[in-house]
Amino acid sequence: MHPPRPASDPNAAAATATPAAGAPAAAPAPEAPAVDPAWFRRVLGTFPTGVAIVTGLDADGAPAGLAVGSFTSASLDPPLVAFFPDHRSSSWPKIAPIGRFCVNILGDDQEAVCRAFAVRGGDKFADLSWRSSPLGSPILDGVVAWIDCELEAIHPAGDHDLVLGRVHALDVGRSALPLVFFQGGYGRFSPLSLAAWEGDLAVQLRTADLARPQMEELAARLGAECVASAAVGDEMVLVASASPGSSGQLPTRVGQRIPFLPPLGTAFVAWASPLARRAWLERAGRDAPPGTIAALEATLADVRAAGYAVGRGRGWHGELRTMLAKTDPTDPTDPGHDAVRRAIRALPPSYESPSATAAPGTAADADAADGSAQELRTISVPVFGRDGTSVLVLTLIGVHGPLGGPAPGGDGDDPVAALRAAAATVTAALGGVQPD
Ligand SMILES: Cc1cc2nc3c(=O)[nH]c(=O)nc-3n(C[C@H](O)[C@H](O)[C@H](O)COP(=O)(O)O)c2cc1C
């Protein structure tokens, strides 16, 4: 039901289309009440749609196409899809007589392609590359999927037609999230488990407060700094820190932000839903060397199996710290941000894997001369919330020594076991659960 509106609302008449709250169900009205077009758009605008380009060839063999948000699957047996072209469309009447069309599902970085096809006429294919589908319709480069159809039926539907297509062939293309259209704007799908990382910091800060006694105890016992980070959007934010000994020695790094980019952040991602994992993997970028995604997936599996992620090599950590210190976090145009991203992307995909060794020629390997490339530098373990997403990641920094071994300066404790126990305690205090 629509929200209550003031009597002066120009759409007030349209409100009669819906019975008042609590009113008994009325008999069907003999005549459907008029619905104000603006109100119709406003209400229907609450429903997001995907964005597809329907393409085909005209009678001269020239490509034609239009952007549609009305594409949907209609039937599995037989395989039918549908969309609704407007009677005013100039491209659909060119395609329809040929009796074949292809539906191109756009990726979230193809807003410009959508805009090119959402204009009337002109050569929409001028700046685009495409290839022919099995039935000869254009498949646009870079789409996330395509569905090649024969025209099955056209049914009138008010000022639009309902077009049914019989699926002849279909395939997924590039691995990317789809473009989404909502209330006049373009956006992308954000899996709920990632959305949990996109809210404000309140939950994470409360959790960090809960974790503080554990963090302080660990820092003192192991002689290493223990920090808590939260993933917020495309960044990881350091929300709490406990240092061994005199905590006033180091300037606090609370508030420091690092891009949440592969290969960093595996402790947040390793237990996340497949969709959330994919969204993070996508952040590796399209220019990532071949095999990067598979190697990152292997790292996530390693982290899940071991129950923790690591960071190795003293040199790289120092470098990152220096770069972050030189970058203005409040100025998105500071070139330092790009330098930080490049440095992260240059890390090997296995950088946080507890079982990997540094690949030759990588940033982590640059420490190899003094034997510090393999040196354990950080250990990270997630704290899980009630819905099984990682609310926080606890990280021990400066735990030198072999993996799983005792921490020098500590009293013989295994830092991995100690950190996992601390994270499990905080998870239990939250009523959280670790996903299977
Ligand atoms: C996100 C989005 C969704 C659209 N959905 C449809 C649709 O479902 N049906 C339609 O006929 N037009 C739709 N349009 C509008 C057409 O793309 C637009 O009218 C275009 O100019 C038609 O081109 P044509 O005249 O070359 O056919 C949509 C536009 C956008 C931006």
The ligand as an SDF file (V2000), in Angstrom:
LIG
                    3D

 31 33  0  0  0  0  0  0  0  0999 V2000
   16.8790    1.2270  -18.0660 C   0  0  0  0  0  0  0  0  0  0  0  0
   15.9950    1.3760  -19.2670 C   0  0  0  0  0  0  0  0  0  0  0  0
   14.9700    0.4580  -19.4820 C   0  0  0  0  0  0  0  0  0  0  0  0
   14.1520    0.5730  -20.6020 C   0  0  0  0  0  0  0  0  0  0  0  0
   13.1960   -0.3630  -20.8010 N   0  0  0  0  0  0  0  0  0  0  0  0
   12.4430   -0.3280  -21.9360 C   0  0  0  0  0  0  0  0  0  0  0  0
   11.5240   -1.3590  -22.2220 C   0  0  0  0  0  0  0  0  0  0  0  0
   11.3640   -2.3110  -21.4580 O   0  0  0  0  0  0  0  0  0  0  0  0
   10.8070   -1.2700  -23.3680 N   0  0  0  0  0  0  0  0  0  0  0  0
   10.9810   -0.2410  -24.2490 C   0  0  0  0  0  0  0  0  0  0  0  0
   10.3250   -0.2170  -25.2870 O   0  0  0  0  0  0  0  0  0  0  0  0
   11.8480    0.7600  -23.9850 N   0  0  0  0  0  0  0  0  0  0  0  0
   12.6060    0.7310  -22.8620 C   0  0  0  0  0  0  0  0  0  0  0  0
   13.4970    1.7150  -22.6210 N   0  0  0  0  0  0  0  0  0  0  0  0
   13.5420    2.8710  -23.4760 C   0  0  0  0  0  0  0  0  0  0  0  0
   14.2120    2.6100  -24.8020 C   0  0  0  0  0  0  0  0  0  0  0  0
   15.5140    2.0970  -24.6510 O   0  0  0  0  0  0  0  0  0  0  0  0
   14.2700    3.9220  -25.5420 C   0  0  0  0  0  0  0  0  0  0  0  0
   12.9530    4.3770  -25.7510 O   0  0  0  0  0  0  0  0  0  0  0  0
   14.9900    3.8900  -26.8410 C   0  0  0  0  0  0  0  0  0  0  0  0
   15.0730    5.1860  -27.3460 O   0  0  0  0  0  0  0  0  0  0  0  0
   14.3270    3.0230  -27.8700 C   0  0  0  0  0  0  0  0  0  0  0  0
   15.1110    3.0910  -29.0070 O   0  0  0  0  0  0  0  0  0  0  0  0
   14.5020    2.9010  -30.4540 P   0  0  0  0  0  0  0  0  0  0  0  0
   13.5510    4.0530  -30.6850 O   0  0  0  0  0  0  0  0  0  0  0  0
   15.7070    2.9160  -31.3510 O   0  0  0  0  0  0  0  0  0  0  0  0
   13.7970    1.5990  -30.4500 O   0  0  0  0  0  0  0  0  0  0  0  0
   14.3360    1.6240  -21.5110 C   0  0  0  0  0  0  0  0  0  0  0  0
   15.3590    2.5550  -21.2890 C   0  0  0  0  0  0  0  0  0  0  0  0
   16.1750    2.4350  -20.1840 C   0  0  0  0  0  0  0  0  0  0  0  0
   17.2590    3.4190  -19.9560 C   0  0  0  0  0  0  0  0  0  0  0  0
  1  2  1  0
  2  3  1  0
  2 30  2  0
  3  4  2  0
  4  5  1  0
  4 28  1  0
  5  6  2  0
  6  7  1  0
  6 13  1  0
  7  8  2  0
  7  9  1  0
  9 10  1  0
 10 11  2  0
 10 12  1  0
 12 13  2  0
 13 14  1  0
 14 15  1  0
 14 28  1  0
 15 16  1  0
 16 17  1  0
 16 18  1  0
 18 19  1  0
 18 20  1  0
 20 21  1  0
 20 22  1  0
 22 23  1  0
 23 24  1  0
 24 25  2  0
 24 26  1  0
 24 27  1  0
 28 29  2  0
 29 30  1  0
 30 31  1  0
M  END
$$$$
